[in-house]
């Protein structure tokens, strides 16, 4: 799946995104608070809507491609005032929001449309169905809609370090519950698992891919001699349930012992997991990365960016404040984000007549009022 354009309006928060076009690789840049993270969140919320969630006051219009076909999906939920402090039957009732309108088209031809409580599917009026679930979720088994449902499953909001810190206790349970050996790299990619678990399966069952990941990592951290994933057998403090789980371990040149996962720097660990994402997420995934520079050292950035740009089967939408990152990504990938009140706009660098060379364009960018300030009240 590839997202081509998104228009999004949050009536509850009174935020609106003017139509934003996305390439295979998009870098969102701009001052803090202009809405870069909110753009990623809006795409993530489209996935939630496709999965049947009901979201207060959200209105959307998105164009995307799946299996070489172009789709357009539009819709709007009702907006209600809801107190998050009250937890009772009434607030539970108010947490469901009706879809006021919705339609899905393929190659310009309308497939299905919802108007208030009425749904028309390929010209036929259907019995009354849930007013809270999207038609993508309700009709996910239909031939023309299944690819859309599957496509939205491939939106991944990448935050591997947070994933690790929260779920490390759950990983061994999930790992031990896997009943069969993956038959191929493709099967591992399609598994709905955290990236570290996919890396563990790759180490065990597809070692040639693990070696590619390792080679890219060692190209960044030249002091590293080897990487393995094995149980932490020498740690007396581990719970029994963790005893068989393969943790990441690193061997550095000139050092006799292996560095255990909990001792690996956050920058090294995040770099390894980002490289793993590139190899182990499904084909045609959409990877959202907020503040790409977090925990990454300057020595990591070039190689990881090159890997992202080389991967043409995955769409990356990332945000960054880091001058080194922006200066090392060609301006053709930049989207300069500004906000006027609650209206967020993302424009191509060429719209600002920036210089031809990467460095010249970068120097002009950081001196743009739109980049330095980015927010106006009216």
C-alpha positions as CSV (number, residue, x, y, z in Angstrom):
1,X,0.0,0.0,0.0
2,X,1.1,3.6,-0.7
3,X,-0.6,6.7,0.6
4,X,-0.7,9.4,-2.1
5,X,-2.8,12.1,-0.5
6,X,-4.5,12.8,2.8
7,X,-6.9,15.6,3.8
8,X,-7.9,15.4,7.5
9,X,-10.1,17.4,9.8
10,X,-10.4,16.8,13.6
11,X,-13.6,18.8,14.5
12,X,-13.1,18.0,18.2
13,X,-9.6,19.5,18.3
14,X,-10.3,22.0,15.5
15,X,-7.2,20.9,13.6
16,X,-7.3,20.6,9.8
17,X,-4.7,19.4,7.4
18,X,-4.9,20.9,3.9
19,X,-4.3,18.1,1.2
20,X,-0.9,16.6,1.8
21,X,0.8,14.6,-1.0
22,X,3.2,11.9,0.0
23,X,6.1,10.3,-2.0
24,X,7.7,6.9,-1.4
25,X,9.9,8.8,1.0
26,X,8.7,12.0,2.8
27,X,10.6,14.1,5.3
28,X,8.3,16.4,7.3
29,X,10.3,19.4,8.6
30,X,9.2,22.6,10.4
31,X,9.2,24.4,13.7
32,X,8.0,22.6,16.9
33,X,4.3,22.6,17.2
34,X,3.3,23.1,13.6
35,X,1.7,19.7,13.3
36,X,4.3,17.2,12.0
37,X,3.5,14.6,14.6
38,X,-0.2,15.2,14.1
39,X,0.2,14.4,10.4
40,X,1.6,11.0,11.4
41,X,-1.1,10.6,14.0
42,X,-3.8,11.2,11.4
43,X,-2.5,8.5,9.2
44,X,-2.4,6.1,12.2
45,X,-6.0,7.1,13.0
46,X,-7.0,6.1,9.5
47,X,-5.8,2.7,10.3
48,X,-7.8,2.6,13.4
49,X,-10.9,3.7,11.5
50,X,-10.3,0.9,9.0
51,X,-10.1,-1.5,11.9
52,X,-13.5,-0.5,13.1
53,X,-12.7,2.1,15.8
54,X,-15.1,5.0,16.3
55,X,-13.4,8.4,16.6
56,X,-15.0,11.7,17.7
57,X,-15.3,14.4,15.0
58,X,-12.8,13.0,12.5
59,X,-13.3,13.8,8.8
60,X,-11.0,12.4,6.2
61,X,-10.3,12.0,2.5
62,X,-7.4,9.9,1.4
63,X,-6.1,8.5,-1.9
64,X,-3.9,5.5,-1.9
65,X,-2.8,2.6,-4.1
66,X,-3.2,-1.1,-3.3
67,X,-2.3,-4.0,-5.7
68,X,-1.8,-1.5,-8.6
69,X,-5.2,0.0,-8.1
70,X,-6.0,3.6,-7.0
71,X,-8.6,3.9,-4.2
72,X,-10.3,7.0,-2.6
73,X,-11.8,6.7,0.8
74,X,-13.8,9.5,2.4
75,X,-15.8,9.8,5.5
76,X,-16.9,11.8,8.6
77,X,-17.8,11.0,12.2
78,X,-20.2,13.1,14.2
79,X,-18.5,15.4,16.7
80,X,-19.7,15.4,20.4
81,X,-18.5,17.0,23.6
82,X,-17.3,14.2,25.8
83,X,-15.9,14.5,29.4
84,X,-13.0,12.2,29.8
85,X,-13.3,12.6,33.6
86,X,-16.6,10.8,33.9
87,X,-16.6,7.0,33.7
88,X,-20.1,5.7,33.7
89,X,-22.7,4.2,31.3
90,X,-23.4,7.5,29.7
91,X,-19.8,8.3,29.0
92,X,-19.4,4.7,27.6
93,X,-22.3,5.4,25.3
94,X,-20.8,8.7,24.2
95,X,-17.5,7.0,23.3
96,X,-19.2,5.7,20.2
97,X,-19.6,8.1,17.4
98,X,-21.9,7.7,14.3
99,X,-20.5,7.9,10.9
100,X,-22.4,10.6,9.1
101,X,-21.1,9.8,5.6
102,X,-18.6,7.5,4.0
103,X,-17.7,6.2,0.5
104,X,-15.0,4.1,-1.1
105,X,-14.1,4.3,-4.8
106,X,-11.7,2.2,-6.9
107,X,-10.2,3.7,-10.1
108,X,-12.8,6.4,-9.9
109,X,-15.8,4.0,-9.7
110,X,-17.9,4.1,-6.6
111,X,-17.9,0.7,-4.8
112,X,-19.8,1.5,-1.6
113,X,-21.4,4.6,0.0
114,X,-23.0,5.3,3.4
115,X,-25.4,8.2,3.6
116,X,-26.6,8.6,7.2
117,X,-28.1,5.2,8.1
118,X,-28.3,3.9,4.5
119,X,-25.5,1.9,2.8
120,X,-25.5,1.3,-0.9
121,X,-23.1,-1.4,-2.1
122,X,-22.6,-1.8,-5.9
123,X,-26.0,-0.2,-6.5
124,X,-27.9,-2.3,-3.9
125,X,-29.4,-0.9,-0.7
126,X,-28.3,-3.0,2.3
127,X,-30.0,-3.7,5.6
128,X,-29.2,-1.4,8.5
129,X,-25.7,-2.1,9.8
130,X,-23.5,-0.7,12.6
131,X,-23.4,3.1,12.3
132,X,-20.2,3.2,14.3
133,X,-17.9,0.9,12.2
134,X,-16.4,1.9,8.9
135,X,-17.5,0.2,5.7
136,X,-13.9,-0.9,5.2
137,X,-14.2,-2.9,8.5
138,X,-17.8,-4.2,8.0
139,X,-17.2,-5.4,4.4
140,X,-13.6,-6.5,4.8
141,X,-14.4,-9.9,3.3
142,X,-15.7,-8.4,0.0
143,X,-13.4,-8.9,-3.0
144,X,-12.9,-5.2,-3.7
145,X,-12.5,-4.1,-0.1
146,X,-10.3,-6.9,1.3
147,X,-7.2,-5.4,-0.3
148,X,-8.0,-2.0,1.4
149,X,-8.4,-3.6,4.8
150,X,-5.1,-5.6,4.4
151,X,-3.4,-2.4,3.1
152,X,-4.3,-0.4,6.2
153,X,-3.0,-3.2,8.4
154,X,0.5,-2.4,7.0
155,X,0.7,1.0,8.5
156,X,3.3,0.8,11.2
157,X,4.0,3.6,13.7
158,X,7.6,2.8,14.5
159,X,8.8,3.3,18.1
160,X,11.0,0.2,18.7
161,X,12.6,1.4,22.0
162,X,9.2,2.2,23.6
163,X,8.0,-1.2,22.3
164,X,10.9,-2.9,24.0
165,X,10.5,-1.1,27.3
166,X,6.8,-1.8,27.6
167,X,6.6,-5.4,26.3
168,X,9.8,-7.1,27.2
169,X,7.9,-9.3,29.7
170,X,5.4,-10.3,27.1
171,X,7.9,-11.2,24.4
172,X,8.9,-14.6,25.9
173,X,5.3,-15.6,26.2
174,X,4.6,-14.7,22.6
175,X,7.8,-16.3,21.4
176,X,7.1,-19.6,23.3
177,X,3.6,-19.7,22.0
178,X,4.6,-19.8,18.3
179,X,3.6,-23.3,17.4
180,X,5.3,-23.7,14.1
181,X,8.5,-22.9,12.4
182,X,8.2,-20.0,9.8
183,X,8.6,-21.5,6.3
184,X,10.1,-18.4,4.7
185,X,11.3,-14.8,5.1
186,X,7.9,-13.7,3.7
187,X,6.1,-15.5,6.4
188,X,8.1,-13.8,9.1
189,X,7.4,-10.4,7.4
190,X,3.7,-11.0,7.4
191,X,3.6,-12.0,11.1
192,X,1.9,-9.4,13.3
193,X,4.8,-9.3,15.8
194,X,7.0,-6.6,17.4
195,X,10.2,-6.1,15.4
196,X,12.5,-7.7,18.0
197,X,10.5,-10.9,17.9
198,X,10.8,-11.0,14.1
199,X,14.5,-10.5,14.5
200,X,14.7,-13.4,16.9
201,X,12.9,-15.7,14.4
202,X,15.1,-14.4,11.6
203,X,18.2,-15.3,13.6
204,X,16.9,-18.8,14.2
205,X,15.3,-19.6,10.8
206,X,16.6,-17.2,8.2
207,X,20.3,-16.6,9.2
208,X,21.3,-15.2,5.8
209,X,18.9,-12.3,6.3
210,X,20.1,-11.8,9.9
211,X,23.6,-11.6,8.5
212,X,22.6,-8.8,6.1
213,X,21.2,-6.9,9.0
214,X,24.3,-7.5,11.0
215,X,26.6,-6.4,8.2
216,X,24.8,-3.1,7.9
217,X,25.0,-2.6,11.6
218,X,28.7,-3.3,11.7
219,X,29.2,-0.8,8.8
220,X,28.0,1.8,11.3
221,X,29.6,0.5,14.5
222,X,33.0,-0.6,13.3
223,X,34.0,-1.6,16.8
224,X,31.4,-4.4,16.7
225,X,32.6,-7.9,15.8
226,X,29.5,-10.0,16.0
227,X,25.8,-10.0,17.0
228,X,23.8,-13.0,18.3
229,X,20.4,-13.7,19.9
230,X,20.6,-16.1,22.7
231,X,19.1,-16.7,26.2
232,X,20.8,-14.7,28.9
233,X,21.9,-17.9,30.7
234,X,24.3,-16.3,33.1
235,X,21.8,-13.9,34.7
236,X,20.5,-15.2,38.0
237,X,18.0,-12.3,38.2
238,X,16.0,-13.5,35.2
239,X,12.5,-14.8,35.7
240,X,12.0,-18.4,34.7
241,X,9.7,-17.3,31.9
242,X,12.6,-15.3,30.4
243,X,15.2,-18.0,30.6
244,X,14.7,-19.4,27.1
245,X,14.0,-16.1,25.3
246,X,16.8,-15.0,22.9
247,X,18.0,-11.5,23.8
248,X,20.2,-9.4,21.6
249,X,23.9,-9.6,22.5
250,X,26.8,-7.8,20.9
251,X,30.5,-8.7,20.8
252,X,33.0,-5.9,20.4
253,X,36.6,-6.2,19.1
254,X,39.1,-6.7,21.9
255,X,36.5,-7.5,24.5
256,X,36.1,-11.0,25.7
257,X,32.6,-11.0,27.0
258,X,29.3,-10.4,25.1
259,X,27.4,-7.1,25.9
260,X,23.9,-8.0,26.9
261,X,20.8,-6.3,25.6
262,X,20.1,-4.2,28.8
263,X,23.7,-2.9,28.6
264,X,23.6,-1.9,24.9
265,X,23.3,1.9,24.3
266,X,19.8,3.1,23.2
267,X,21.4,4.5,20.0
268,X,22.9,1.2,19.0
269,X,19.8,-0.7,19.9
270,X,17.5,1.7,18.0
271,X,19.8,1.6,15.0
272,X,19.7,-2.2,14.9
273,X,15.9,-2.3,15.2
274,X,15.5,0.3,12.5
275,X,17.7,-1.7,10.1
276,X,15.7,-4.8,11.1
277,X,12.4,-3.0,10.2
278,X,13.7,-2.3,6.7
279,X,14.3,-6.0,6.1
280,X,11.5,-7.5,8.2
281,X,8.3,-5.5,7.7
282,X,5.9,-6.7,5.0
283,X,6.3,-5.6,1.4
284,X,4.4,-2.3,0.7
285,X,4.3,-1.3,4.4
286,X,4.0,2.3,5.4
287,X,6.4,3.2,8.2
288,X,5.8,6.3,10.3
289,X,8.8,7.5,12.3
290,X,8.5,10.6,14.5
291,X,11.6,12.6,15.4
292,X,13.8,10.2,13.5
293,X,16.9,11.5,15.2
294,X,15.9,10.4,18.7
295,X,18.7,8.1,20.2
296,X,20.6,8.0,16.9
297,X,24.2,9.3,16.8
298,X,25.5,11.2,13.8
299,X,27.5,8.1,12.9
300,X,24.3,6.1,12.5
301,X,22.2,8.6,10.5
302,X,23.9,8.3,7.0
303,X,23.7,4.6,6.7
304,X,20.2,4.3,8.0
305,X,18.9,7.1,5.7
306,X,20.6,5.4,2.7
307,X,18.8,2.1,3.6
308,X,15.5,3.9,3.9
309,X,15.9,5.6,0.5
310,X,17.0,2.4,-1.2
311,X,14.0,0.5,-0.1
312,X,11.4,1.1,-2.8
313,X,8.9,-1.4,-1.7
314,X,8.2,0.4,1.6
315,X,6.9,3.9,2.1
316,X,8.5,6.0,4.8
317,X,7.0,9.1,6.3
318,X,9.3,10.6,8.9
319,X,9.7,13.8,10.9
320,X,12.9,15.5,12.0
321,X,14.3,18.7,13.6
322,X,17.9,17.5,13.2
323,X,20.0,19.8,10.9
324,X,22.3,16.9,10.0
325,X,19.4,14.7,8.9
326,X,17.7,17.4,6.9
327,X,21.0,18.4,5.3
328,X,21.6,14.8,4.2
329,X,18.3,14.2,2.6
330,X,17.7,15.7,-0.9
331,X,15.2,18.6,-0.8
332,X,12.9,16.7,-3.3
333,X,11.9,14.6,-0.3
334,X,11.1,17.6,2.0
335,X,7.7,18.8,3.0
336,X,7.9,22.1,4.9
337,X,5.1,22.1,7.5
338,X,3.5,25.4,8.7
339,X,0.4,26.2,10.6
340,X,-2.0,29.1,10.6
341,X,-4.3,28.8,13.6
342,X,-5.7,25.2,13.4
343,X,-4.9,24.8,9.6
344,X,-1.8,22.8,8.9
345,X,-0.1,23.0,5.4
346,X,2.7,20.9,4.0
347,X,4.4,22.3,0.9
348,X,7.2,21.1,-1.3
349,X,10.6,22.7,-0.9
350,X,10.5,23.8,-4.6
351,X,7.5,26.1,-3.7
352,X,9.9,28.2,-1.6
353,X,12.5,28.5,-4.5
354,X,15.3,27.0,-2.5
355,X,18.8,26.6,-4.0
356,X,19.8,23.8,-6.3
357,X,22.5,22.2,-4.3
358,X,21.6,20.3,-1.1
359,X,23.7,22.5,1.1
360,X,22.4,25.7,-0.4
361,X,18.8,24.6,-0.1
362,X,19.4,23.6,3.5
363,X,20.9,27.0,4.4
364,X,18.0,28.8,2.8
365,X,15.5,26.5,4.6
366,X,16.8,27.2,8.1
367,X,16.6,30.9,7.4
368,X,13.0,30.8,6.1
369,X,10.5,32.5,8.3
370,X,8.1,29.6,7.5
371,X,10.7,27.2,8.9
372,X,11.9,29.2,11.9
373,X,8.5,30.3,13.1
374,X,6.0,28.1,11.3
375,X,3.0,29.1,13.3
376,X,0.7,32.1,12.9
377,X,-2.5,32.9,14.7
378,X,-4.4,34.3,11.7
